[in-house]
Amino acid sequence: MNTPLNYSHLKLGIIGGGQLGKIMSQKAKKMGFHVTVLDPTPNCPAGQVSDAQIVGGFYDQAKLVELIRTCDVTTFELENVDVEALKPLFDQGHAIYPSPYTIALIQNKYEQKKFLDSKGIPVPTYKDVKTPSCLESLGFPVVQKAKKGGYDGRGVMVLKSKEDLKNAIQGESFLEEMVNIDKELAIIVARNLQGEVACYPVVEMLFDERVNICDSVMAPARIAPALAQEVKDIAIACVESFEGVGIFGVEMFLTKEGKILVNEIAPRPHNSAHYTIESCVTSQFEQIVRAVTGLPLGSTELIIPSVMVNLLGEEGFEGEPLLEGLPEILALDKVSFHFYGKSHTKPFRKMGHITVLDHNLDLALARALKAKDIFKVKGTKPL
Amino acid sequence: MNTPLNYSHLKLGIIGGGQLGKIMSQKAKKMGFHVTVLDPTPNCPAGQVSDAQIVGGFYDQAKLVELIRTCDVTTFELENVDVEALKPLFDQGHAIYPSPYTIALIQNKYEQKKFLDSKGIPVPTYKDVKTPSCLESLGFPVVQKAKKGGYDGRGVMVLKSKEDLKNAIQGESFLEEMVNIDKELAIIVARNLQGEVACYPVVEMLFDERVNICDSVMAPARIAPALAQEVKDIAIACVESFEGVGIFGVEMFLTKEGKILVNEIAPRPHNSAHYTIESCVTSQFEQIVRAVTGLPLGSTELIIPSVMVNLLGEEGFEGEPLLEGLPEILALDKVSFHFYGKSHTKPFRKMGHITVLDHNLDLALARALKAKDIFKVKGTKPL
């Protein structure tokens, strides 16, 4: 604790064993580190490729303590974690990055927004919902967001009119103006223990309208260089405002009026940066390992543009995943296939992704759309 | 057996659990496959990142049978394997690629050379050593090679004069002319189950003269395009001559007279192509998985040049590895660090490697040499 890290036998802990933890673990193992994953699902994706898995939930204090005590450095693939259990361990000197204080700030989307706002970061107009009557205070349409626990489109509700109030989120929530969105942009900022900062290219996220899940990502975003620089400056300002250590996915709106507004920050690897595995010198997954272990950050240079497409579980199926069209998509030029090893599929579950590389981004997009048409993740049980 | 493969739950077996098996396993896991490794060392590098390890040697027939019976497809990270045990399994229809017949041919360097020669592939002048007197039959200097079992410079002896005959290799061997080498070149050829062929760029291998171990690799080789094409044509002819399935590292000599001669073929991932992980669209490690499972081959396009440097155990140390200089080399631009997770180091053992990327190959080489100077793998026991 607080002694210099010994990179010869470094033990890394990862809270969360889904696809983000899996790829992070693979990059840590590439560097020769020992990796233990905490996840409630035995044989989770990350557990399959790591030295050890502790089977336990993210609010299981005993298991969190066990993980942190047996590892030299612990990090996260998700933010829905018992931060109150982690704070005393961090205060005792255990290396937990991002710090539980950072995670706590980010967990609560309302507090996160208020904090960024107080630091002069541009955010959409927002307002706390203290009583049900507050729901009408910004007019309609308006976006209602749960303060905690939402992800992949969950915990977000568009209230178009008074009629929709009956569907309003019941727990703690806040309102956000309905932004007139031109593009949804994202960027990863890495900041290591020493305060060194590195920024990835700005990318463009496209969403599946049915479920509001990020569907595909274009890297780089099709925006002017000056705007890309503005996005980078804002993203770095965000991460420096709370002195984050690790990597941070910053999601932003580009409004039709050309303004950049920060939507939210994820204190971990981000779906929008899967493309970095193939397209950048250093992937986001290696970068987080470098950042939290105090190693110098790697180059974030884009060496070839790409389009990433999430492979979601087909509607109408659950159970063990059954792949359709794998040979066909791998016959397309410059396609990299990732499948996470989840034992069960369900509609819209993130089961894998592909990255299509091309020096010409339009050609990559065309092949990505073709691949998306061909490839299906069905399941053993029709619904 | 001989039924179409089900990519939804494909089980891959890998014979050999060192660094080549480790990275191959990581790429198979990326694609969602289940991986079992056979290796005599518990917790070997590949075992650390795979679903399962069978602890057993490569001549342990029961363990080989166990691996092959529990996997849909089995492949190799090394060629020193009991091929006689594998042949009947292959003949029964088990998917073992490259086939044990291919492995058998390649295992015996003399038979390999004779076979390539018979197919019109250019090879150095060679001669069987039937009796000790044969050792003088090509004059001096001459290269004596063990027919079987050599690797990383072992099983090769340069006989400079009659004086050296007392050091001659004792087992079955053959002689090869002392080629007047300008450069040592290597190339990977992939050929899948369907006979589709793909060729990687030609690279240049530089050797540590002290122990004749490949020390660094420049990708691409600094040779004229017409010569590179000749190398590719010869390499493809080699692999097609024995209808190899998998990936094959073809090592060649470029003589001072400008001739290409095939030195030897490795029926597996090759040290000279580690650079493909970062520099090419599809790494050699994903390519072998695609090839042996009958998937379409991936693009071999070089997207950024690089220099790969092996990180060998320092002279004077053994025991648990101790790293020196990791933060320093990671501070260099565009350096990717691989450490294999071997529990013991010894002088000249391959412990890891780095790949230095740069659009300008000379700049990559300069940084690679600097990194090699800075980084050391020492050990807990001084010798």
Interface residues (C-beta under 8 A of the other chain):
Chain A: Y7 S8 H9 K22 I23 Q26 K29 K30 M31 G32 Q48 V49 S50 D51 E278 V281 T282 E286 R290 G294 L295 P296 G298 S299 E301 I303 I304 E320 P321 L322 L323 L326 P327 L330 A331 D333 K334 V335 S336 F337 H338 F339 Y340 G341 G352 L357
Chain B: Y7 S8 H9 K22 I23 Q26 K29 K30 M31 G32 Q48 V49 S50 D51 E278 V281 T282 E286 R290 G294 L295 P296 G298 S299 E301 I303 I304 E320 P321 L322 L323 L326 P327 L330 A331 D333 K334 V335 S336 F337 H338 F339 Y340 G341 G352 L357
